[in-house]
Amino acid sequence: MPKITTHRIRENLRLRTRVATVAAAGVTASVVLTGAAVAADGNPADVYAAHTVSDLVGTVGGERTGEPAGEPAGASTEKTTEREPAAEAEPTAEDWVAPIDGDYELSATYGNSGDRWTAKHSGQDFAVPTGTEVQSVHGGTVVKAGGNGAGDGPAYGNAVVIEHDDGTFTQYAHLSEVDVAAGDRVETGERIALSGNTGNSSGPHLHFEVRTSAEYGTAIDPMEFLRAENAKV
């Protein structure tokens, strides 16, 4: 490789000055040809000079030219992307959830009295259309399922009762379809039935109870219980 002498460096500096002058005058073709000739020599100083020529071709009066149409000089071409909304986390085995995963209206509440019940209302009603999916509020084992209130009487229509791992029981009634059987293991949020209007019901809804045993007459306030367990209801 030839040595880079002081004379050679001076020649390169004069070349850069001449190229800048030519570019400013708008004689772009001459600048391009000069840059190509310098690069062909192979000398590192000449390659640097060729790079300088390339830079100067798009420079007039200290301003960069040749930017994409419609973009201001120096504008970023980085595209902005929208983030997808974060998906909700699946419930864990420790979680408690609402028996309906979706839109519902809370109608008759626990402790209501009236001519529709032989005693005070024993659960919480979730007003939803017939065929809405009903899910287990927590992991457990199905202990009763079927018609006649799963053994609790015809007023409940089709029903399911689940015993949970902490010894609590939940009941789901007035169902149009039962998708589990006694002895089945279910997980938190698992579909167990479809809501309906069976039994002593004035319209499609889910009747939901929390009990201290599997039997009728042991119900406690279900909404108070679920909220204490941080369920979103």
C-alpha positions in Angstrom: 0.0 0.0 0.0 1.5 3.4 -1.0 2.4 5.7 1.8 0.3 8.7 2.5 2.6 11.7 2.3 2.0 15.3 3.4 1.8 16.2 -0.3 -0.9 13.6 -0.8 -3.0 14.8 2.1 -2.7 18.4 0.8 -3.9 17.2 -2.6 -6.9 15.5 -1.0 -7.8 18.6 1.0 -7.7 20.6 -2.2 -9.8 18.0 -3.9 -12.5 18.2 -1.2 -12.5 22.0 -1.5 -12.9 21.8 -5.2 -15.7 19.2 -4.9 -17.6 21.4 -2.5 -17.3 24.4 -4.8 -18.5 22.3 -7.8 -21.5 20.9 -5.8 -22.5 24.4 -4.6 -22.5 25.5 -8.2 -24.9 22.7 -9.1 -22.6 20.7 -11.4 -23.6 17.4 -9.8 -22.5 15.2 -12.7 -18.9 16.5 -12.5 -18.8 15.8 -8.7 -20.0 12.2 -9.1 -17.3 11.5 -11.7 -14.6 13.0 -9.6 -15.6 10.9 -6.6 -15.6 7.7 -8.6 -12.1 8.4 -9.9 -10.8 9.1 -6.4 -12.3 5.9 -5.1 -10.8 3.8 -7.8 -7.3 4.6 -6.7 -7.6 2.3 -3.6 -5.6 4.6 -1.3 -7.3 4.9 2.2 -7.1 8.7 2.0 -8.7 8.6 -1.5 -11.5 6.4 -0.2 -12.2 8.9 2.5 -12.2 11.6 -0.1 -14.7 9.6 -2.2 -16.9 9.3 0.9 -16.7 13.1 1.3 -17.7 13.6 -2.3 -20.7 11.4 -1.8 -21.7 13.4 1.2 -21.3 16.7 -0.7 -23.4 15.7 -3.6 -26.5 16.1 -1.5 -25.3 19.2 0.2 -25.8 22.8 -1.0 -25.1 25.8 1.1 -24.8 23.6 4.2 -28.3 22.1 3.9 -29.0 18.5 3.1 -30.9 17.8 -0.1 -32.5 14.7 -1.6 -34.8 14.0 1.4 -37.9 11.9 0.7 -40.8 13.9 -0.9 -43.1 15.4 1.7 -40.7 15.0 4.6 -38.9 18.0 6.1 -35.1 17.9 6.1 -33.8 15.7 8.9 -37.3 14.3 9.7 -37.4 10.9 11.3 -38.8 8.1 9.1 -39.5 5.9 12.1 -43.1 4.5 12.0 -45.3 4.8 15.0 -47.1 1.5 15.8 -50.1 1.2 18.1 -49.8 -1.3 20.9 -52.4 -4.0 21.2 -54.4 -3.8 24.5 -53.0 -6.1 27.1 -55.1 -9.2 27.4 -56.6 -9.9 30.8 -54.8 -12.6 32.8 -56.5 -15.9 33.1 -57.7 -16.7 36.6 -55.5 -18.8 38.8 -56.5 -21.6 41.1 -56.4 -19.2 44.1 -58.8 -16.7 42.4 -62.5 -16.3 42.9 -64.5 -15.0 39.9 -68.1 -13.9 39.1 -70.4 -16.8 37.9 -71.0 -14.8 34.6 -68.0 -13.7 32.6 -69.5 -10.9 30.6 -72.3 -8.4 30.8 -75.1 -8.9 33.3 -77.5 -7.0 35.6 -77.9 -7.7 39.3 -81.6 -8.2 39.9 -83.0 -9.8 43.0 -80.5 -9.7 45.8 -79.8 -11.8 48.9 -82.4 -11.3 51.6 -85.1 -9.8 49.4 -88.7 -10.7 50.5 -91.8 -11.0 48.4 -94.5 -13.3 47.1 -92.1 -14.9 44.6 -90.3 -16.8 47.5 -91.6 -18.9 50.4 -88.9 -17.3 52.5 -86.4 -14.5 51.9 -84.4 -14.7 48.7 -81.4 -17.1 49.3 -79.1 -15.9 46.6 -78.1 -13.3 44.0 -79.8 -13.2 40.6 -77.8 -12.3 37.5 -80.1 -11.2 34.7 -78.8 -12.6 31.4 -80.3 -14.0 28.3 -81.0 -17.7 28.1 -78.0 -19.6 26.9 -75.3 -17.4 28.6 -72.3 -19.4 29.8 -72.2 -20.0 33.5 -68.8 -20.6 35.1 -67.5 -22.1 38.4 -66.5 -19.2 40.7 -63.7 -21.3 42.1 -62.1 -24.7 41.7 -63.9 -27.7 43.3 -65.9 -30.8 42.8 -69.5 -31.1 41.6 -71.6 -32.7 44.3 -75.1 -32.3 42.7 -76.2 -31.6 39.2 -79.5 -32.0 37.3 -83.2 -31.3 37.3 -85.5 -30.8 40.3 -82.9 -28.3 41.7 -80.3 -31.1 41.8 -82.3 -32.4 44.7 -83.2 -29.1 46.3 -86.7 -28.9 44.8 -88.5 -28.0 41.6 -88.4 -24.3 42.3 -84.7 -24.2 41.3 -85.3 -25.9 38.0 -82.0 -27.3 36.6 -79.2 -26.7 39.0 -75.5 -27.5 40.0 -73.9 -27.5 43.4 -70.1 -27.4 43.8 -68.0 -28.0 46.9 -64.8 -25.9 46.8 -61.5 -26.6 48.3 -62.0 -24.4 51.3 -65.2 -26.2 52.3 -67.6 -23.6 50.8 -70.4 -24.6 48.5 -71.9 -22.7 45.6 -75.2 -23.3 43.8 -76.2 -22.3 40.2 -79.9 -22.6 39.3 -82.7 -22.0 36.7 -80.3 -23.4 34.1 -81.3 -24.3 30.5 -78.4 -26.8 30.2 -76.2 -28.6 32.7 -72.7 -29.5 31.4 -71.2 -31.3 34.4 -72.1 -34.3 36.5 -71.7 -35.2 40.2 -68.0 -36.2 40.8 -66.6 -33.9 38.1 -63.6 -31.8 39.0 -63.9 -28.2 37.8 -61.5 -25.3 37.7 -61.9 -21.6 38.4 -63.7 -20.0 35.5 -64.6 -23.3 33.8 -68.0 -23.5 32.0 -70.4 -25.7 33.9 -73.8 -24.8 32.4 -75.9 -22.3 30.4 -78.3 -19.9 32.0 -82.1 -20.3 31.5 -85.6 -19.8 32.9 -86.4 -23.2 34.4 -88.2 -23.8 37.7 -89.9 -21.0 39.6 -88.5 -18.1 37.5 -90.1 -14.9 36.1 -87.5 -14.4 33.4 -84.1 -15.7 32.1 -81.4 -15.3 34.7 -78.9 -17.2 36.9 -79.7 -17.7 40.5 -76.4 -18.0 42.5 -75.9 -19.0 46.1 -73.0 -19.5 48.5 -73.7 -22.1 51.2 -72.0 -23.6 54.2 -73.2 -27.1 53.1 -74.6 -28.7 50.0 -78.1 -28.4 51.3 -80.9 -25.8 50.9 -81.2 -23.5 53.9 -77.5 -22.9 54.5 -77.0 -19.9 52.2 -75.0 -16.8 53.2 -74.7 -13.5 51.4 -73.0 -14.4 48.1 -71.9 -10.9 47.0 -70.4 -10.2 50.4 -68.5 -13.5 50.2 -67.2 -13.0 46.7 -66.1 -9.4 47.3 -64.3 -10.5 50.4 -62.4 -12.9 48.1 -61.6 -10.0 45.7 -63.8 -11.3 42.9 -64.9 -8.7 40.4 -68.7 -8.7 40.8 
